[in-house]
Amino acid sequence: MSLMESGKVLPLTAVAWTSNTGCCPKDFTLISITVDGVAANFTRGFGMKSGYYLCYSKDLKGSVVVSDIQVISDKDSIPHGYSYIREFLDSKTAVSKKKRVVVRTSPVANVEMAVLDIKLTAKSKMLLQHYTYVGDINGYVLWCRKGPFSSPAPKAKPRSISLEIRSLSLEEPSAPALPLRDLPPIPQQSRLSNRRHSLNAGDVQNTCADSSLQAITALDGVPFSLHPDFNLQANGTLNSQLNIHIKSVRDIENEYNYTFTVEESAAKRIRPSVST
């Protein structure tokens, strides 16, 4: 399947007359030969020094496409929404006014079908498959093919950021980095544990900030002791005050033992039968 048959083809964006390849714009394609192999040079008649050719463009920079193309005579009024095709001619060339080519352009976002290609034939009886007859002009037959088209995705333009914008910042400039200094060695766990028992409040204040970050935590210097009411050595009557009675396993079984005798007898009880 060709690109045209699959719909993956760009539409025509402009059609024009041109004298030769030198006058044809760079983004236009000149039709120099017909489908049946005849030179596609339009001439007014005998003694014409220079002819002219049809050319077309598929450049989507203008964001418009050719939605229709027609051939009208000099007696017909131009249809609404149509315009004559452009001319890129030299001073020796003039386009015949008897038959004129007009096109209708539409924004690329407003149409789904457009003119995908145009071709010329020299024989009016020749038929082109998948093409539509437009009209005859100066001995040539103009054909067009319409269909859905695929427009390329728009590319985001890179933004150029000037040096002045890059230098702007809401953050204050950071202070210069201070030189590194040697930190005191971290004491072992055994020494740290002994220190927690003997560290006083005055020792914490006199300790260097760096060593406090490395070896001292929030619990350093806080003494650990039981409340006097719960100290067995200081108060021997702790059990009597709290009324604590320690029970053995046998005491617990004797106190909370339950044999489920009533439930077992109820389960074994036989329901009385009803005599008929």
C-alpha positions as CSV (number, residue, x, y, z in Angstrom):
1,M,0.0,0.0,0.0
2,S,1.4,3.4,-1.0
3,L,1.6,6.4,1.3
4,M,-1.3,8.0,-0.6
5,E,-3.5,4.9,-0.2
6,S,-2.7,4.7,3.5
7,G,-3.5,8.4,4.1
8,K,0.1,9.2,5.3
9,V,0.7,12.0,2.8
10,L,0.9,15.7,3.2
11,P,-1.7,17.9,1.5
12,L,-1.2,20.6,-1.0
13,T,-0.8,24.0,0.6
14,A,-0.5,26.1,-2.6
15,V,-0.7,25.9,-6.4
16,A,0.9,28.4,-8.7
17,W,2.1,29.2,-12.3
18,T,5.9,29.6,-12.9
19,S,8.0,30.3,-16.0
20,N,10.8,27.8,-15.3
21,T,12.8,26.2,-12.6
22,G,14.7,29.4,-11.9
23,C,11.4,31.3,-11.2
24,C,9.9,28.4,-9.2
25,P,10.2,29.0,-5.4
26,K,12.3,26.5,-3.4
27,D,9.4,25.0,-1.5
28,F,7.4,24.4,-4.7
29,T,7.5,21.3,-7.0
30,L,7.3,22.0,-10.8
31,I,5.3,19.7,-13.0
32,S,7.5,19.5,-16.1
33,I,6.0,16.4,-17.7
34,T,2.5,14.8,-17.9
35,V,1.6,11.3,-16.8
36,D,1.6,10.1,-20.4
37,G,5.1,11.5,-21.1
38,V,4.4,14.9,-22.8
39,A,6.1,18.1,-21.8
40,A,3.8,20.0,-19.5
41,N,4.7,23.4,-20.9
42,F,1.6,25.7,-21.3
43,T,1.9,28.1,-24.2
44,R,-0.4,30.7,-25.5
45,G,0.1,30.0,-29.2
46,F,2.4,30.4,-32.2
47,G,5.4,32.6,-31.7
48,M,5.4,32.4,-27.9
49,K,8.9,32.9,-26.6
50,S,8.4,31.4,-23.2
51,G,5.8,29.0,-21.7
52,Y,4.8,28.4,-18.2
53,Y,4.2,25.4,-15.9
54,L,2.1,24.4,-13.0
55,C,3.8,24.0,-9.6
56,Y,2.6,23.1,-6.1
57,S,3.8,23.3,-2.5
58,K,3.3,21.1,0.6
59,D,4.9,23.4,3.1
60,L,2.7,23.6,6.2
61,K,4.4,26.7,7.6
62,G,1.3,28.8,6.7
63,S,-1.1,26.4,8.5
64,V,-3.4,26.3,5.5
65,V,-4.2,23.5,3.0
66,V,-5.8,23.4,-0.5
67,S,-9.3,21.9,0.2
68,D,-10.5,22.2,-3.4
69,I,-9.3,23.1,-6.9
70,Q,-11.3,24.1,-10.0
71,V,-10.9,25.2,-13.7
72,I,-13.2,28.1,-14.7
73,S,-13.5,30.0,-18.0
74,D,-13.2,33.8,-18.4
75,K,-17.0,34.0,-18.6
76,D,-17.5,32.4,-15.2
77,S,-17.4,34.3,-12.0
78,I,-15.0,33.1,-9.4
79,P,-16.8,31.0,-6.7
80,H,-17.2,32.2,-3.2
81,G,-14.2,31.3,-1.0
82,Y,-11.9,30.6,-4.0
83,S,-9.0,32.6,-5.4
84,Y,-6.8,32.6,-8.5
85,I,-3.5,30.7,-8.1
86,R,-0.3,32.7,-7.6
87,E,2.1,33.5,-10.5
88,F,5.9,33.4,-10.4
89,L,6.6,34.5,-14.0
90,D,9.3,36.4,-15.8
91,S,8.7,39.5,-17.8
92,K,8.3,37.5,-21.1
93,T,5.6,35.2,-19.9
94,A,1.8,35.9,-19.5
95,V,-0.8,33.4,-18.5
96,S,-3.8,32.8,-20.7
97,K,-7.1,34.3,-19.4
98,K,-9.4,32.0,-21.2
99,K,-9.1,29.2,-18.6
100,R,-8.1,30.0,-15.1
101,V,-7.2,27.7,-12.1
102,V,-8.7,28.7,-8.8
103,V,-8.3,27.0,-5.4
104,R,-10.0,27.2,-2.0
105,T,-7.7,27.2,1.0
106,S,-8.7,26.4,4.6
107,P,-7.0,26.3,8.0
108,V,-5.4,23.0,8.6
109,A,-7.3,22.5,11.9
110,N,-10.7,23.0,10.2
111,V,-10.6,20.3,7.6
112,E,-10.1,16.6,7.5
113,M,-10.1,16.2,3.7
114,A,-7.8,18.1,1.3
115,V,-6.2,17.9,-2.1
116,L,-3.3,15.5,-1.8
117,D,-1.9,15.6,-5.3
118,I,-2.4,17.0,-8.8
119,K,-1.4,15.5,-12.2
120,L,-1.6,16.5,-15.8
121,T,-2.3,14.4,-18.9
122,A,-2.2,15.4,-22.6
123,K,-4.9,13.0,-23.7
124,S,-8.5,13.8,-22.6
125,K,-9.6,10.2,-23.0
126,M,-6.9,8.9,-20.5
127,L,-8.3,8.1,-17.1
128,L,-6.2,8.2,-13.9
129,Q,-7.2,5.7,-11.2
130,H,-8.1,7.3,-7.8
131,Y,-8.0,10.8,-9.4
132,T,-10.9,13.2,-10.1
133,Y,-11.2,15.2,-13.3
134,V,-10.9,18.9,-12.7
135,G,-10.9,20.4,-16.2
136,D,-9.0,20.9,-19.4
137,I,-6.8,24.0,-20.0
138,N,-4.7,24.8,-23.1
139,G,-4.8,21.2,-24.4
140,Y,-4.0,19.6,-21.0
141,V,-6.3,17.8,-18.6
142,L,-5.9,18.6,-14.8
143,W,-6.6,15.9,-12.3
144,C,-6.6,16.0,-8.5
145,R,-6.7,13.4,-5.7
146,K,-8.5,14.2,-2.4
147,G,-8.4,12.3,0.9
148,P,-7.5,12.5,4.5
149,F,-4.1,13.8,5.3
150,S,-1.6,13.6,8.2
151,S,-0.2,16.8,9.5
152,P,3.1,16.7,11.4
153,A,3.0,17.4,15.1
154,P,4.1,20.9,16.0
155,K,7.6,21.1,17.3
156,A,8.3,23.2,20.4
157,K,10.7,26.0,19.8
158,P,13.7,26.0,22.2
159,R,13.7,29.0,24.4
160,S,16.9,31.0,24.6
161,I,17.6,32.1,28.2
162,S,19.8,35.2,28.5
163,L,22.6,35.5,31.0
164,E,20.7,38.2,32.9
165,I,17.8,35.9,33.5
166,R,20.0,33.0,34.6
167,S,21.8,35.3,37.1
168,L,18.5,36.2,38.7
169,S,17.7,34.1,41.8
170,L,15.5,34.5,44.9
171,E,18.0,32.6,47.0
172,E,20.7,34.4,48.9
173,P,24.2,33.5,47.9
174,S,25.6,30.7,50.0
175,A,28.4,31.4,52.4
176,P,31.8,30.1,51.4
177,A,32.5,26.7,52.6
178,L,34.6,26.5,55.8
179,P,37.7,24.3,55.8
180,L,37.3,20.9,57.3
181,R,38.9,20.2,60.7
182,D,39.7,17.0,62.4
183,L,36.9,15.7,64.7
184,P,37.7,14.0,68.0
185,P,37.5,10.2,67.9
186,I,34.2,8.6,68.8
187,P,34.4,6.9,72.2
188,Q,33.6,3.2,72.5
189,Q,30.2,2.0,73.7
190,S,31.6,0.8,77.1
191,R,33.0,4.1,77.9
192,L,29.9,5.9,76.8
193,S,27.7,3.8,79.1
194,N,30.0,4.4,82.1
195,R,29.9,8.1,81.3
196,R,26.2,8.3,81.3
197,H,26.1,7.3,85.0
198,S,28.8,9.8,86.1
199,L,28.1,12.8,83.8
200,N,27.0,15.9,85.6
201,A,25.2,19.0,84.4
202,G,28.4,21.0,84.5
203,D,30.2,18.5,82.4
204,V,27.6,18.8,79.7
205,Q,28.0,22.6,79.5
206,N,31.8,22.4,79.4
207,T,31.8,19.8,76.6
208,C,32.8,20.9,73.2
209,A,30.0,21.2,70.6
210,D,31.6,18.8,68.2
211,S,32.1,16.1,70.8
212,S,28.5,16.5,72.0
213,L,27.2,15.8,68.5
214,Q,29.3,12.7,68.3
215,A,29.1,11.1,71.8
216,I,26.3,12.7,73.8
217,T,22.6,12.0,73.4
218,A,19.5,13.5,75.0
219,L,19.6,10.9,77.9
220,D,23.2,11.6,78.8
221,G,23.5,13.0,82.3
222,V,20.0,12.0,83.4
223,P,20.2,9.7,86.5
224,F,18.1,6.6,86.6
225,S,16.5,5.5,89.9
226,L,13.2,4.0,91.2
227,H,10.6,6.0,93.1
228,P,11.1,5.5,96.9
229,D,7.6,4.0,97.1
230,F,8.7,1.1,94.8
231,N,12.2,0.7,96.3
232,L,12.3,-2.7,98.2
233,Q,15.6,-1.7,100.0
234,A,14.3,1.6,101.2
235,N,10.8,0.5,102.0
236,G,10.3,-3.1,103.2
237,T,6.5,-2.8,103.4
238,L,6.0,-2.5,99.7
239,N,3.9,-5.7,99.4
240,S,1.7,-4.7,102.2
241,Q,1.0,-1.2,100.9
242,L,0.2,-2.5,97.4
243,N,-1.6,-5.6,98.6
244,I,0.1,-7.9,96.2
245,H,-0.6,-11.6,96.6
246,I,1.5,-13.9,94.5
247,K,-0.5,-17.1,93.5
248,S,0.9,-20.3,92.4
249,V,-0.3,-22.4,89.4
250,R,-2.3,-24.7,91.7
251,D,-4.0,-21.8,93.4
252,I,-5.1,-20.4,90.0
253,E,-6.4,-23.8,88.8
254,N,-8.4,-24.3,92.0
255,E,-9.9,-20.9,92.0
256,Y,-10.9,-20.8,88.3
257,N,-11.4,-24.5,87.6
258,Y,-14.7,-25.3,85.9
259,T,-15.8,-28.8,84.8
260,F,-18.7,-28.0,82.5
261,T,-20.8,-30.7,84.2
262,V,-24.1,-29.0,83.6
263,E,-23.4,-28.5,79.9
264,E,-22.4,-32.1,79.4
265,S,-25.5,-33.4,81.1
266,A,-27.7,-31.2,79.1
267,A,-26.1,-32.3,75.9
268,K,-26.6,-36.0,76.8
269,R,-30.2,-35.6,77.8
270,I,-32.5,-37.6,75.5
271,R,-35.5,-35.7,74.1
272,P,-38.9,-37.5,75.0
273,S,-40.6,-39.2,72.1
274,V,-44.2,-38.3,71.2
275,S,-46.5,-41.2,70.9
276,T,-48.8,-41.3,67.9
